[in-house]
């Protein structure tokens, strides 16, 4: 979640899925107003508060079924301090608060931010198949780049290597 909107997604196995996203138009800080400056500041804070409430309510709709969380863990990601405000807020459901694994600072919003959050929370998600596969592929490309000869391409070459003896996948 950031100042432009929020995205709710899941990572299950090697499948990542965007469940819901919505944009938001929050007022920026500005130095105008004179006597109205306090009113502008109050309106700005009120809109931020309403946005955090909406995110908290949507999180409950997405991640709680039959009064139980339907997720193993929760990663809150965002660019500003919204994620911190949300995690410490009374509006955020206690059942989901207990599931928070990590707060992650991301540079982007939307789908790019979702991908970056998965990258940055990789150690928390080590048991997720998606991350394991990514590590395996990166190890494979390391072998190719170092030209160790410990790699093979194609079905026939792979089957031949497996028949010859100990091979790692």
WOPECOR-V832424 format. One record per residue. RES is the residue in three letters. NEAR is the number of other ideal C-beta (glycine too) atoms within 10 Angstrom. Layout:
{{RES,NEAR} {RES,NEAR}}
This chain:
{{UNK,28} {UNK,20} {UNK,16} {UNK,14} {UNK,17} {UNK,22} {UNK,20} {UNK,18} {UNK,19} {UNK,14} {UNK,21} {UNK,12} {UNK,10} {UNK,12} {UNK,10} {UNK,15} {UNK,10} {UNK,12} {UNK,12} {UNK,12} {UNK,16} {UNK,13} {UNK,9} {UNK,17} {UNK,9} {UNK,15} {UNK,14} {UNK,6} {UNK,7} {UNK,10} {UNK,6} {UNK,7} {UNK,11} {UNK,6} {UNK,6} {UNK,10} {UNK,12} {UNK,9} {UNK,10} {UNK,16} {UNK,14} {UNK,10} {UNK,12} {UNK,15} {UNK,11} {UNK,11} {UNK,14} {UNK,18} {UNK,13} {UNK,12} {UNK,21} {UNK,19} {UNK,14} {UNK,15} {UNK,24} {UNK,16} {UNK,13} {UNK,17} {UNK,23} {UNK,14} {UNK,11} {UNK,16} {UNK,19} {UNK,16} {UNK,10} {UNK,5} {UNK,6} {UNK,9} {UNK,17} {UNK,10} {UNK,18} {UNK,13} {UNK,15} {UNK,17} {UNK,21} {UNK,21} {UNK,24} {UNK,23} {UNK,16} {UNK,13} {UNK,11} {UNK,21} {UNK,23} {UNK,13} {UNK,18} {UNK,24} {UNK,14} {UNK,10} {UNK,14} {UNK,7} {UNK,15} {UNK,21} {UNK,15} {UNK,7} {UNK,13} {UNK,20} {UNK,14} {UNK,9} {UNK,15} {UNK,15} {UNK,15} {UNK,15} {UNK,15} {UNK,18} {UNK,14} {UNK,21} {UNK,10} {UNK,15} {UNK,21} {UNK,15} {UNK,13} {UNK,12} {UNK,22} {UNK,21} {UNK,14} {UNK,17} {UNK,24} {UNK,21} {UNK,12} {UNK,17} {UNK,22} {UNK,14} {UNK,9} {UNK,14} {UNK,21} {UNK,10} {UNK,9} {UNK,21} {UNK,13} {UNK,15} {UNK,19} {UNK,14} {UNK,12} {UNK,15} {UNK,11} {UNK,12} {UNK,10} {UNK,9} {UNK,12} {UNK,13} {UNK,11} {UNK,12} {UNK,13} {UNK,13} {UNK,8} {UNK,10} {UNK,8} {UNK,9} {UNK,8} {UNK,13} {UNK,16} {UNK,15} {UNK,8} {UNK,8} {UNK,8} {UNK,9} {UNK,11} {UNK,14} {UNK,11} {UNK,12} {UNK,15} {UNK,12} {UNK,8} {UNK,8} {UNK,6} {UNK,6} {UNK,12} {UNK,7} {UNK,6}}
